[in-house]
Amino acid sequence: MKIKTEHFEKILNFKFSENAKTNIDSYNISLTELDEKELSESVTFIENLLSQPNIIKAGSHRINDWNHGWNENNLEFEKTKDVSSLIPKYFAKYRFVRFDNKMYKTDNEKSELNMLRVLQHYVYEKYCKNNGFNNFYEFGCGTGHNLLALSEMNKSGNFYGFDWSSSPAGIFKNIRENINKNFYFDVFDFTQPNYDVNLKKNSVIFTFAALEQIGDKHERFIDFLIDKKPELCIHLEPINELLNEEDALQNLSIRYINKRNYLSNFYTKLDSLSKSGKIEILDAKRTTFGSYLIEGYSLVIWRVK
């Protein structure tokens, strides 16, 4: 089954522009629903992973792993100057995705990535396109591939990447010299925010499956954003509070998030701040988009009051 723009529009309750439709249809996202045997085998595989006592936990102790991964992308990009070399290798690890409450297999190793691109089109067109925003900040930017995707949607914007690994500095230098001169990078630790970082006017901040790495240590970053007052804060992250533990597949995702020590109580904190009048939550929903192991792209959008 080829997933066209109309499928995404129905799930997201949104009409894309003609330009976005052209891009989305070009992604060639073709999915095949798992039969009963394949689904059972997949569930068993994930259950076995969850039973492993030494499963790798997320956290700052893994910074050397991220340095190694981003350096690998940087070396390839230096040779090829091809932006596809900036796609993190984990996107092609499994040929399965979650979508519209089901698990699917796919022959296209870019299916998960392209589904993320659909969500980026969605948040850009619905919340950024007609609001005059021209400064885009991604915290936990990795190789910068998400900012490059956003730069195709906004040709005149400025794009700022921040990451706790210093490795992306070389990547952003190459991007600035070869692709887009309006790309900038600096080191930033979610758990120890640098308040010398100032956000320009008309700014939007993004995180794309980056906060997941800090578990419950998100309060300082939220305080930083409240202090800096960007126009919008947009997060596509694994958010347990938006999933239903009574649903079998969602339950596996919740358990995997907990097992890996991924993001926890983030939406609960934002909801508390909203109720106290400090922030306004503009959107919070489960998109149904995800990878084999995790429904990792729930959406939360908020701003400081």
ZIMO-V328097 format. One record per run of one state. SS is the DSSP state (helix for helix, strand for strand, loop for the rest). FROM is the first residue (numbers start at 1). TO is the last residue. If there is no record, write none. Layout:
ss=[SS;SS]
from=[FROM;FROM]
to=[TO;TO]
This chain:
ss=[loop;strand;loop;helix;loop;helix;loop;strand;loop;strand;loop;helix;loop;helix;loop;helix;loop;helix;loop;strand;loop;strand;loop;helix;loop;strand;loop;helix;loop;strand;loop;helix;loop;strand;loop;helix;loop;strand;loop;helix;loop;helix;loop;strand;loop;helix;loop;helix;loop;helix;loop;strand;loop;strand;loop;strand;loop]
from=[1;2;3;5;13;18;27;30;31;32;34;36;51;60;81;83;87;89;93;96;100;102;106;111;129;135;140;145;154;158;164;168;179;183;188;190;193;203;209;211;215;219;229;232;238;240;243;248;260;266;276;279;286;290;292;298;305]
to=[1;2;4;12;17;26;29;30;31;33;35;50;59;80;82;86;88;92;95;99;101;105;110;128;134;139;144;153;157;163;167;178;182;187;189;192;202;208;210;214;218;228;231;237;239;242;247;259;265;275;278;285;289;291;297;304;305]
